Structures are given as C-alpha cells and as structure tokens.
C-alpha cells in the first residue's frame, strides 16, 4: 500500500494551497517523481470560476517551464493543474508555480520527460482560507486513490 503526505503552504496572507502526494520521498522536490500529486479540486470562498490559459510550450528540463500567452495571470505561489500537454507528459499534473514571467510559469518539483509536441491548458486553482475543509478534501483524495491503487 502506498504512503501519502499532505503538504500545506500559506502564502502569508491567510490563503492556503493544499496538495496530497503518493509515495513521497521528500517534499516538495521529489514528490512528482516519486508517484505524483493527487488532484484536489477545490474552490475559494467566493466559488470563483477557474481561470485557464493555453500552453504553447513545455521545456524538457528540470524544472519544467511552461510557455503561456502574454497577459496570463499565473503567479509564483499559485497552485495550477496542467492537462493535455503532448510530448512532455511530465508537464501534466498539479504543481505549485515557483516563478512566473509575462509569458512563462515554472513548475516546482517537475522534471521534463520529452520534447513538447502540442496542446495543453493550465488552470489556476483558487486559494482557500478554509484550511480544515481543504485538509478534508485532501484526505478524501487520498482515500479515493488508495481504493484505486491498493
């Protein structure tokens, strides 16, 4: 049976990013390589609609740097969910952004797995001030994953 860990980050203003990891060796750097980040869908206090942007590139490097459209609102410290990236499949998953520029976002703890070929979307996961609720959602993600991966 896999081991799990929940990582909680506070952005300094009372907003929390919560992630659950399967088979974590160390957090957060090797968690993605050690089994990945479980998807934890959540909404902020205002139930804001998720913000998404097209991915037009993903470096085959450590860490992965996504190319995004000018005017994106991805910022350092954001939790993001990346889907649909072709070629560099390691770019798909849930990550915390370690750095961002006008056209890029760097995925903390990531390592490229091949050349980018096409597609992809990045979704900014809203932050929450409801820490207890977020921990419960993370626990549910772990229980669901444990059922799927005995």
Contact map, one row per residue, 1 for C-alpha under 8 A:
111000000000000000000000000000000000000000000000000000000000000000000000000000000000000000000000000000000000000000000000000000000000000000000000010011
111100000000000000000110000000000000000000000000000000000000000000000000000000000000000000000000000000000000000000000000000000000000000000000000010011
111110000000000000000111000000000000000000000000000000000000000000000000000000000000000000000000000000000000000000000000000000000000000000000000000000
011111000000000000011111000000000000000000000000000000000000000000000000000000000000000000000000000000000000000000000000000000000000000000000100000000
001111100000000000011111000000000000000000000000000000000000000000000000000000000000000000000000000000000000000000000000000000000000000000000000000000
000111110000000001111000000000000000000000000000000000000000000000000000000000000000000000000000000000000000000000000000000000000000001001000000000000
000011111000000001111000001100000000000000000000000000000000000000000000000000000000000000000000000000000000000000000000000000000000000000000000000000
000001111100000111100000000000000000000000000000000000000000000000000000000000000000000000000000000000000000000000000000000000000000000000000000000000
000000111110000111000000000000000000000000000000000000000000000000000000000000000000000000000000000000000000000000000000000000000000000000000000000000
000000011111111110000000000000000000000000000000000000000000000000000000000000000000000000000000000000000000000000000000000000000000000000000000000000
000000001111111110000000000000000000000000000000000000000000000000000000000010000000000000000000000000000000000000000000000000000000000000000000000000
000000000111111000000000000000000000000000000000000000000000000000000000000000000000000000000000000000000000000000000000000000000000000000000000000000
000000000111111000000000000000000000000000000000000000000000000000000000000000000000000000000000000000000000000000000000000000000000000000000000000000
000000000111111100000000000000000000000000000000000000000000000000000000000000000000000000000000000000000000000000000000000000001000000000000000000000
000000000111111110000000000000000000000000000000000000000000000000000000000000000000000000000000000000000000000000000000000000111000000000000000000000
000000011110011111000000000000000000000000000000000000000000000000000000000000000000000000000000000000000000000000000000000000111110000000000000000000
000000011110001111100000000000000000000000000000000000000000000000000000000001100000000000000000000000000000000000000000000000110000000000000000000000
000001111000000111110000000000000000000100000000000000000000000000000000000000000000000000000000000000000000000000000000000000000000011001000000000000
000001110000000011111000000000000000111100000000000000000000000000000000000000000000000000000000000000000000000000000000000000000000000001000000000000
000111100000000001111100000000000000111100000000000000000000000000000000000000000000000000000000000000000000000000000000000000000000000001101100000000
000111100000000000111111000000110011110000000000000000000000000000000000000000000000000000000000000000000000000000000000000000000000000000000000000000
011110000000000000011111000000100111110000000000000000000000000000000000000000000000000000000000000000000000000000000000000000000000000000000000000000
011110000000000000001111100000100111000000000000000000000000000000000000000000000000000000000000000000000000000000000000000000000000000000000000000000
001110000000000000001111111001100110000000000000000000000000000000000000000000000000000000000000000000000000000000000000000000000000000000000000000000
000000000000000000000011111001100100000000000000000000000000000000000000000000000000000000000000000000000000000000000000000000000000000000000000000000
000000000000000000000001111111100000000000000000000000000000000000000000000000000000000000000000000000000000000000000000000000000000000000000000000000
000000100000000000000001111111100000000000000000000000000000000000000000000000000000000000000000000000000000000000000000000000000000000000000000000000
000000100000000000000000011111110000000000000000000000000000000000000000000000000000000000000000000000000001100000000000000000000000000000000000000000
000000000000000000000000011111110000000000000000000000000000000000000000000000000000000000000000000000000001110000000000000000000000000000000000000000
000000000000000000000001111111111100000000000000000000000000000000000000000000000000000000000000000000000000100000000000000000000000000000000000000000
000000000000000000001111111111111111100000000000000000000000000000000000000000000000000000000000000000000000100000000000000000000000000000000000000000
000000000000000000001000000111111111100000000000000000000000000000000000000000000000000000000000000000000000110000000000000000000000000000000000000000
000000000000000000000000000001111111000000000000000000000000000000000000000000000000000000000000000000000000011000000000000000000000000000000000000000
000000000000000000000111100001111111000000000000000000000000000000000000000000000000000000000000000000000000000000000000000000000000000000000000000000
000000000000000000001111000000111111100000000000000000000000000000000000000000000000000000000000000000000000000000000000000000000000000000000000000000
000000000000000000001110000000111111110000000000000000000000000000000000000000000000000000001000000000000000000000000000000000000000000000000000000000
000000000000000000111100000000110011111000000000000000000000000000000000000000000000000000001110000000000000000000000000000000000000000000000000000000
000000000000000000111100000000000001111100000000000000000000000000000000000000000000000000000100000000000000000000000000000000000000000000001100100000
000000000000000000110000000000000000111110000000000000000000000000000000000000000000000000001100000000000000000000000000000000000000000000001000000000
000000000000000001110000000000000000011111000000000000000000000000000000000000000000000000000000000000000000000000000000000000000000000011001000000000
000000000000000000000000000000000000001111100000000000000000000000000000000000000000000000000000000000000000000000000000000010000000000010000000000000
000000000000000000000000000000000000000111110000000000000000000000000000000000000000000000000000000000000000000000000000000011000000010010000000000000
000000000000000000000000000000000000000011111111000000000000000000000000000000000000000000000000000000000000000000000000000011110000000000000000000000
000000000000000000000000000000000000000001111111000000000000000000000000000000000000000000000000000000000000000000000000000001111000000000000000000000
000000000000000000000000000000000000000000111111000000000000000000000000000000000000000000000000000000000000000000000000000000011100000000000000000000
000000000000000000000000000000000000000000111111000000000000000000000000000000000000000000000000000000000000000000000000000000000000000000000000000000
000000000000000000000000000000000000000000111111100000000000000000000000000000000000000000000000000000000000000000000000000000000000000000000000000000
000000000000000000000000000000000000000000111111110000000000000000000000000000000000000000000000000000000000000000000000000001000000000000000000000000
000000000000000000000000000000000000000000000011111000000000000000000000000000000000000000000000000000000000000000000000000000000000000000000000000000
000000000000000000000000000000000000000000000001111100000000000000000000000000000000000000000000000000000000000000000000001111000000000000000000000000
000000000000000000000000000000000000000000000000111110000000000000000000000000000000000000000000000000000000000000000000001110000000000000000000000000
000000000000000000000000000000000000000000000000011111000000000000000000000000000000000000000000000000000000000000000000111100000000000000000000000000
000000000000000000000000000000000000000000000000001111100000000000011001000000000000000000000000000000000000000000000000111000000000000000000000000000
000000000000000000000000000000000000000000000000000111110000000000011000000000000000000000000000000000000000000000000011110000000000000000000000000000
000000000000000000000000000000000000000000000000000011111100000001111000000000000000100000000000000000000000000000000011110000000000000000000000000000
000000000000000000000000000000000000000000000000000001111100000001111000000000000000000000000000000000000000000000000111000000000000000000000000000000
000000000000000000000000000000000000000000000000000000111110000011110000000000000000000000000000000000000000000000011100000000000000000000000000000000
000000000000000000000000000000000000000000000000000000111111000111100000000000000000100100100000000000000000000000110000000000000000000000000000000000
000000000000000000000000000000000000000000000000000000001111100111000000000000000000000100000000000000000000000100110000000000000000000000000000000000
000000000000000000000000000000000000000000000000000000000111110100000000000000000000000100000000000000000000001111110000000000000000000000000000000000
000000000000000000000000000000000000000000000000000000000011111110000000000000000000000000000000000000000000001100000000000000000000000000000000000000
000000000000000000000000000000000000000000000000000000000001111100000000000000000000000000000000000000000000111100000000000000000000000000000000000000
000000000000000000000000000000000000000000000000000000000000111110000000000000000000000000000000000000000111111100000000000000000000000000000000000000
000000000000000000000000000000000000000000000000000000000111111111000000000000000000000000100000000000000111011100000000000000000000000000000000000000
000000000000000000000000000000000000000000000000000000001110101111100000000000000000000000000000000000011110000000000000000000000000000000000000000000
000000000000000000000000000000000000000000000000000000111110000111110000000000000000000000000000000000011110000000000000000000000000000000000000000000
000000000000000000000000000000000000000000000000000000111100000011111000000000000000000000000000000000111000000000000000000000000000000000000000000000
000000000000000000000000000000000000000000000000000011111000000001111101000000000000000000000000000000111000000000000000000000000000000000000000000000
000000000000000000000000000000000000000000000000000011110000000000111111000000000000000000000000000000100000000000000000000000000000000000000000000000
000000000000000000000000000000000000000000000000000000000000000000011111000000000000000000000000000001100000000000000000000000000000000000000000000000
000000000000000000000000000000000000000000000000000000000000000000001111100000000000000000000000000001100000000000000000000000000000000000000000000000
000000000000000000000000000000000000000000000000000010000000000000011111110000000000000000000000000001100000000000000000000000000000000000000000000000
000000000000000000000000000000000000000000000000000000000000000000000011111000000000000000000000000000000000000000000000000000000000000000000000000000
000000000000000000000000000000000000000000000000000000000000000000000001111101000000000000000000100100001000000000000000000100000000000000000000000000
000000000000000000000000000000000000000000000000000000000000000000000000111111000000000000000000101110001000000000000000000000000000000000000000000000
000000000000000000000000000000000000000000000000000000000000000000000000011111000000000000000001111100001000000000000000000000000000000000000000000000
000000000010000000000000000000000000000000000000000000000000000000000000001111100000000000000001111000000000000000000000000000000000000000000000000000
000000000000000010000000000000000000000000000000000000000000000000000000011111110000000000000001100000000000000000000000000110100000000000000000000000
000000000000000010000000000000000000000000000000000000000000000000000000000011111000000000000111100000000000000000000000000111100000000000000000000000
000000000000000000000000000000000000000000000000000000000000000000000000000001111100000000000111100000000000000000000000011110000000000000000000000000
000000000000000000000000000000000000000000000000000000000000000000000000000000111110000000011110000000000000000000000000011110000000000000000000000000
000000000000000000000000000000000000000000000000000000000000000000000000000000011111100000111110000000000000000000000001111000000000000000000000000000
000000000000000000000000000000000000000000000000000000000000000000000000000000001111100000111000000000000000000000000001110000000000000000000000000000
000000000000000000000000000000000000000000000000000000000000000000000000000000000111110000010000000000000000000000000011100000000000000000000000000000
000000000000000000000000000000000000000000000000000000100100000000000000000000000111111110110000000000000000000000011111100000000000000000000000000000
000000000000000000000000000000000000000000000000000000000000000000000000000000000001111110000000000000000000000000011111000000000000000000000000000000
000000000000000000000000000000000000000000000000000000000000000000000000000000000000111110000000000000000000000011111100000000000000000000000000000000
000000000000000000000000000000000000000000000000000000000111000000000000000000000000111111100000000000000000000111111000000000000000000000000000000000
000000000000000000000000000000000000000000000000000000000000000000000000000000000000111111110000000000000000000111000000000000000000000000000000000000
000000000000000000000000000000000000000000000000000000000000000000000000000000000000000111111000000000000000011110000000000000000000000000000000000000
000000000000000000000000000000000000000000000000000000000100000100000000000000000110100111111000000000000000011100000000000000000000000000000000000000
000000000000000000000000000000000000000000000000000000000000000000000000000000001111100011111100000000000000000000000000000000000000000000000000000000
000000000000000000000000000000000001101000000000000000000000000000000000000000001110000001111110000000000000000000000000000000000000000000000000000000
000000000000000000000000000000000000111000000000000000000000000000000000000000111100000000011111000000000000000000000000000000000000000000000000000000
000000000000000000000000000000000000100000000000000000000000000000000000000000111100000000001111100000000011110000000000000000000000000000000000000000
000000000000000000000000000000000000000000000000000000000000000000000000000111110000000000000111110000000011000000000000000000000000000000000000000000
000000000000000000000000000000000000000000000000000000000000000000000000011111110000000000000011111100001111000000000000000000000000000000000000000000
000000000000000000000000000000000000000000000000000000000000000000000000000110000000000000000001111100001111000000000000000000000000000000000000000000
000000000000000000000000000000000000000000000000000000000000000000000000001110000000000000000000111110001110000000000000000000000000000000000000000000
000000000000000000000000000000000000000000000000000000000000000000000000011100000000000000000000111111111100000000000000000000000000000000000000000000
000000000000000000000000000000000000000000000000000000000000000000000000001000000000000000000000001111111000000000000000000000000000000000000000000000
000000000000000000000000000000000000000000000000000000000000000000000111000000000000000000000000000111110000000000000000000000000000000000000000000000
000000000000000000000000000000000000000000000000000000000000000000111111000000000000000000000000000111111000000000000000000000000000000000000000000000
000000000000000000000000000000000000000000000000000000000000000011110000000000000000000000000000000111111100000000000000000000000000000000000000000000
000000000000000000000000000000000000000000000000000000000000000011110000011100000000000000000000111110111110000000000000000000000000000000000000000000
000000000000000000000000000000000000000000000000000000000000001111000000000000000000000000000000111100011111000000000000000000000000000000000000000000
000000000000000000000000000000000000000000000000000000000000001111000000000000000000000000000011111000001111110000000000000000000000000000000000000000
000000000000000000000000000110000000000000000000000000000000001100000000000000000000000000000011110000000111110000000000000000000000000000000000000000
000000000000000000000000000111110000000000000000000000000000011000000000000000000000000000000010000000000011111000000000000000000000000000000000000000
000000000000000000000000000010011000000000000000000000000000011100000000000000000000000001100010000000000011111100000000000000000000000000000000000000
000000000000000000000000000000001000000000000000000000000001111100000000000000000000000001100000000000000000111110000000000000000000000000000000000000
000000000000000000000000000000000000000000000000000000000011111100000000000000000000000111100000000000000000011111100000000000000000000000000000000000
000000000000000000000000000000000000000000000000000000000001000000000000000000000000001111000000000000000000001111100000000000000000000000000000000000
000000000000000000000000000000000000000000000000000000000001000000000000000000000000001110000000000000000000000111110000000000000000000000000000000000
000000000000000000000000000000000000000000000000000000000111000000000000000000000000001100000000000000000000000111111000000000000000000000000000000000
000000000000000000000000000000000000000000000000000000001111000000000000000000000000111100000000000000000000000001111100000000000000000000000000000000
000000000000000000000000000000000000000000000000000000001000000000000000000000000000111100000000000000000000000000111110000000000000000000000000000000
000000000000000000000000000000000000000000000000000000011000000000000000000000000000111000000000000000000000000000011111000000000000000000000000000000
000000000000000000000000000000000000000000000000000001110000000000000000000000000001110000000000000000000000000000001111100000000000000000000000000000
000000000000000000000000000000000000000000000000000001110000000000000000000000000111110000000000000000000000000000000111110000000000000000000000000000
000000000000000000000000000000000000000000000000000111100000000000000000000000000111100000000000000000000000000000000011111000000000000000000000000000
000000000000000000000000000000000000000000000000000111100000000000000000000000011110000000000000000000000000000000000001111100000000000000000000000000
000000000000000000000000000000000000000000000000011110000000000000000000000000011100000000000000000000000000000000000000111110000000000000000000000000
000000000000000000000000000000000000000000000000011100000000000000000000010001111000000000000000000000000000000000000000011111000000000000000000000000
000000000000000000000000000000000000000011100000011000000000000000000000000001111000000000000000000000000000000000000000001111100000000000000000000000
000000000000000000000000000000000000000001110001010000000000000000000000000000100000000000000000000000000000000000000000000111110000000000000000000000
000000000000001110000000000000000000000000110000000000000000000000000000000001100000000000000000000000000000000000000000000011111000000000000000000000
000000000000001110000000000000000000000000111000000000000000000000000000000000000000000000000000000000000000000000000000000001111110010000000000000000
000000000000011100000000000000000000000000011000000000000000000000000000000000000000000000000000000000000000000000000000000000111110000000000000000000
000000000000000100000000000000000000000000001000000000000000000000000000000000000000000000000000000000000000000000000000000000011111110000000000000000
000000000000000100000000000000000000000000000000000000000000000000000000000000000000000000000000000000000000000000000000000000011111111000000000000000
000000000000000000000000000000000000000000000000000000000000000000000000000000000000000000000000000000000000000000000000000000000111111100000000000000
000000000000000000000000000000000000000000000000000000000000000000000000000000000000000000000000000000000000000000000000000000000111111110000000000000
000000000000000001000000000000000000000001000000000000000000000000000000000000000000000000000000000000000000000000000000000000010111111111000000000000
000001000000000001000000000000000000000000000000000000000000000000000000000000000000000000000000000000000000000000000000000000000011111111100000000000
000000000000000000000000000000000000000000000000000000000000000000000000000000000000000000000000000000000000000000000000000000000001111111110000000000
000000000000000000000000000000000000000111000000000000000000000000000000000000000000000000000000000000000000000000000000000000000000111111111000000000
000001000000000001110000000000000000000100000000000000000000000000000000000000000000000000000000000000000000000000000000000000000000011111111100000000
000000000000000000010000000000000000000000000000000000000000000000000000000000000000000000000000000000000000000000000000000000000000001111111110000000
000000000000000000000000000000000000000000000000000000000000000000000000000000000000000000000000000000000000000000000000000000000000000111111111000000
000000000000000000010000000000000000011100000000000000000000000000000000000000000000000000000000000000000000000000000000000000000000000011111111100000
000100000000000000010000000000000000010000000000000000000000000000000000000000000000000000000000000000000000000000000000000000000000000001111111110000
000000000000000000000000000000000000000000000000000000000000000000000000000000000000000000000000000000000000000000000000000000000000000000111111111000
000000000000000000000000000000000000000000000000000000000000000000000000000000000000000000000000000000000000000000000000000000000000000000011111111100
000000000000000000000000000000000000010000000000000000000000000000000000000000000000000000000000000000000000000000000000000000000000000000001111111110
110000000000000000000000000000000000000000000000000000000000000000000000000000000000000000000000000000000000000000000000000000000000000000000111111111
000000000000000000000000000000000000000000000000000000000000000000000000000000000000000000000000000000000000000000000000000000000000000000000011111111
000000000000000000000000000000000000000000000000000000000000000000000000000000000000000000000000000000000000000000000000000000000000000000000001111111
110000000000000000000000000000000000000000000000000000000000000000000000000000000000000000000000000000000000000000000000000000000000000000000000111111
110000000000000000000000000000000000000000000000000000000000000000000000000000000000000000000000000000000000000000000000000000000000000000000000011111
